[in-house]
Amino acid sequence: MDRFNLQDGQYSFPYHHIPHETSEGGISIIRSLPWGYEYLVYQRVVQQLVMELKPGSILEVGCGDGRLIGSLATPGVQCVGVDLSARAIAFAQAFFPHVDFRVADVATLPETFDVVAAVEVLEHIPDDHLATFMSATMARVRKGGHLIISVPTTCMALNRKHYRHYDLDLLLKHVKLGAHNVELESSQFVFRNSTVFAMLSKFLFNRVWSFEIHALRRVLWRMALRNVRADSTSGRHLVAAFRVL
């Protein structure tokens, strides 16, 4: 392998952006996302749910920087990601150039898809826009296709970026705002944040320090995977699949 290819192989991630100046005026050589375990758990649940449907086309609404739709892109499957954030789409295009990313409102899309996913999106939609958003999103699902939704639940305190968190009844109510004939095929509460997991996470990642201890990192991931299944009193995310009739 020549020197160019050796260097080029380093760019699976833009590693030069990891070292950065902090808001306190210091320097950090890591970027810590303590919620990353939880994020990867519900992303994995959604990913597996979509893959089990074996769709020929997938749309992710509110795709952000493209992590989910990029992971679902396989030869022969049409993958489209849309978001209103041009900055997010620029990152998505850089990471997954083989996916069709667009800065667009879902209502402007001409196509329909076998599967449409909205992952942790509904909580960002103002109440007076929900009916329009749901109608436009569901209109992108082919008859007989599926709508996959993931939302944070009321087991978590309301995030200041969110308009609401969900239980199953509220999610069903908001899906019905789409004015389409749909049926709930499955729902599951995801990620039970156990006391031990929460304490260990807080010890490793807090405002004072962040530790990347490899052995403990593996322990945390195994614990996170054991905590995938939850119920309505403990699950921090709700993942539901609907069939559009």
Secondary structure, DSSP 8 states (H G I E B T S, - for coil): --HHHHHHGGGGS-GGGSSEE-TTS-EES----TTHHHHHHHHHHHHHHHHHH--SEEEEET-TTSHHHHHH--TT-EEEEEES-HHHHHHHHHH-TTSEEEE--GGG----EEEEEEES-GGGS-GGGHHHHHHHHHTTEEEEEEEEEEEEBTTS---TT-S--B-HHHHHHHHGGG-S-EEEEEEEEEEE--HHHHHHHHHHBSSS-B---HHHHHHHHHHHHHT-EE-TTTEEEEEEEEEE-
